[in-house]
Structures are given as C-alpha cells and as structure tokens.
Amino acid sequence: MKLARWAFLLLVPVAPLAQRQIDARLGPYRAQEEALYLTGKQLRRLAPGLEDLLADLYWLRTVQYYGGQRIWGGGHYELLAPLIDVVTDLDRRLEIA
C-alpha cells in the first residue's frame, strides 16, 4: 500500500507536465469530427415514453453545437439541420425548434 501511495504522490506533479507536452504537440485547436449516429425515429423506438426528455436533451445539444461552431468552428453548421430534425421528430410540439 505504501508503494502505491508513493507512486501516486510522485506521478501527480508529472501529469500536468505530460498534458502540456501533449497539447504542445497537437496544437491548441485540434480537429473534432462531429457525427450524428441516431435519427429521431430510431431514438423514438429505443426509448418509448421518453421522447420529450430526449427532445429536450437533443435541443440542449443543438444549442451547444451552434454556439461552439459560431465561436470556434468558423461558421460550419453541417450538423445543425440534422440535430433540429431529431428534436422535431421526437417532440413535434417543441415550438422553439
């Protein structure tokens, strides 16, 4: 047990240094591949009765995607329409979408 404690105490200060090294190699703006794996109809079949909750969660994800693309993504909104389609497929009464 003492060896594990000492190893932990020795490795904790090294972790930020290693992370800085990794970030320096990859650069500050790493590309992220955005993908939409499920459609609204598939989600409706996977979680019957939870459509409204899933619509709210996907709406929050849509807002996050839009904000992220507006600030850091250079204005590329390829997934915006599919995300809104998922939201409206799950809850047709969600007027804001």
N, C-alpha and C positions, 0 to 999 in steps of 0.2 A: 504494500500500500504506500509505503514511503517513497518508493521509486516512482510510482505513478504521480504522486504529488510533486516531486521534484521535477519530473519531466514536464508536467503541466506548468509549473512556475517558470521553467526555462523556455518553454515554447510560446507562452502568451506574449512576451515582448517581441518575438520574432514574427508573429502573424501579421501585424501591420506593415512591417518592412517587406515581407513577401508579397502582400497585396499591392503595395506601392510599385514594386518591381513588375508585377503582372500588369497593372494599369498602365505603366510607362511603356511596356512593350505593345500592348493592344491599342493604345491611344485613348483619348478621353471620350470619343464618340464611336462606340462600336456599333456596327450594324446589327439590327434585330430583325429577324424575319417574322412578320406578322402573318398569322394564319387563322382562319375560321374553320373549325373542324366539324361543327354540328349545325344543322339548319333548325329553324323553328319547329318544323314538323317532326323532326327526329327528337328534339327535346320534349315536345308535347307527348310523344309516345313513351319516352324514358321516364318521365315524372308526371304521371296523371294526377291532377288535383293541385299541382304546384305551379301552374302556368303563370299566375300573377306574380308570384315570388321570383320565378326565373326571369320574367319580363323586366321586373324592377332591377334585378342584378345585371342583366344584359344592358339595360338602359344606363346604369352607372358605368359599365364597361365602355359603352359607346361614348359617353361624355369624357371619360378618361382618355380614350383613344383620340378623340377630336382635339382635346387640349394638348396632348402630347405631340400630335402631328403639327398643330399650329405653332407650338413653341420650339420643338426640336426637330420635327420631321420635314421641314421645308415645304409644308403645304401639300404633301401627298396623302390623299384620302381614299386609297383604294378599298379599304375595308369598311368605310363609313356606311355606304348603301347596304352591303350585306348585313352589317350589325343592326341597322334600323329595320331591315326586313325580318330578322329574327325576333326583334322586340315586337313588331306589329303582328307577326304570326302567332306569338304567344299570347298577347293581350291586345285585341283589336280596339278596346276602349281607351287605351293609353293615348290620349289626345296630343300630348306634347311631342310624341314621336311622329 
